[in-house]
Amino acid sequence: MFEKLTSLWSSSTPATPFDPTNPKQNPLNPQGLKPCCACPQTKSARDDCFLNNSTSDADEKCKELVQNHLACMRSLGFKL
């Protein structure tokens, strides 16, 4: 009886995890960029904002730049 229940939840073939750097799995990222190398313009603007503002002010002042970087990363298929 329990074998039947377990077979309902388990799959016979292991699922291949989604790899956003694999152009075959992710057509949004045809160059196969890794997260560290994706969206360099928005990443550097975001980083500069955090470096040039005090810790207490940076969250509010850099909010739009962070959102822009997240949008860029998501446009390449990265799940954040």
C-alpha positions as CSV (number, residue, x, y, z in Angstrom):
1,M,0.0,0.0,0.0
2,F,2.7,2.5,0.9
3,E,4.7,1.7,-2.2
4,K,1.9,3.0,-4.3
5,L,1.7,6.2,-2.3
6,T,5.4,6.8,-2.6
7,S,5.4,6.2,-6.3
8,L,2.8,9.0,-6.7
9,W,5.2,11.5,-5.2
10,S,8.5,10.3,-6.6
11,S,9.4,10.4,-10.2
12,S,11.2,7.7,-12.0
13,T,13.5,10.1,-13.8
14,P,15.4,12.7,-12.0
15,A,14.5,16.3,-13.1
16,T,17.3,18.3,-14.6
17,P,17.6,21.5,-12.7
18,F,17.2,24.8,-14.6
19,D,20.6,26.3,-15.4
20,P,20.2,30.0,-16.4
21,T,23.7,30.0,-17.9
22,N,22.9,27.2,-20.3
23,P,21.8,28.8,-23.6
24,K,19.9,25.6,-24.5
25,Q,17.8,25.8,-21.4
26,N,17.6,29.6,-21.3
27,P,17.1,31.4,-24.6
28,L,17.1,34.7,-22.7
29,N,20.8,34.3,-22.0
30,P,22.2,33.2,-25.4
31,Q,25.8,34.1,-24.4
32,G,25.6,31.9,-21.4
33,L,26.7,34.7,-19.0
34,K,27.2,33.8,-15.3
35,P,25.5,35.9,-12.7
36,C,28.8,37.6,-11.8
37,C,29.3,38.8,-15.4
38,A,25.7,39.7,-16.3
39,C,24.5,43.3,-16.4
40,P,27.8,45.1,-15.8
41,Q,26.4,48.6,-16.3
42,T,23.6,48.3,-13.7
43,K,25.9,46.3,-11.4
44,S,28.6,49.0,-11.4
45,A,26.1,51.8,-10.9
46,R,24.6,49.9,-8.0
47,D,28.0,49.2,-6.4
48,D,29.2,52.8,-6.8
49,C,26.0,54.1,-5.1
50,F,26.6,51.8,-2.1
51,L,30.2,52.8,-1.9
52,N,29.6,56.5,-2.1
53,N,26.8,56.7,0.5
54,S,26.7,56.1,4.2
55,T,25.3,52.8,5.4
56,S,22.1,54.4,6.7
57,D,21.4,56.4,3.5
58,A,22.5,53.8,0.9
59,D,19.3,51.7,1.2
60,E,17.0,54.5,0.3
61,K,19.3,56.3,-2.2
62,C,20.3,53.2,-4.1
63,K,16.9,51.5,-4.2
64,E,16.1,52.4,-7.8
65,L,19.6,51.2,-9.0
66,V,19.1,47.9,-7.1
67,Q,15.7,47.5,-8.8
68,N,17.2,48.2,-12.2
69,H,19.9,45.6,-11.7
70,L,17.3,43.0,-10.5
71,A,15.2,43.7,-13.6
72,C,18.3,43.3,-15.8
73,M,19.2,40.0,-14.2
74,R,15.6,38.7,-14.5
75,S,15.5,39.7,-18.1
76,L,18.4,37.3,-18.7
77,G,16.5,34.5,-16.9
78,F,18.1,34.6,-13.5
79,K,15.7,33.9,-10.7
80,L,16.3,36.3,-7.8
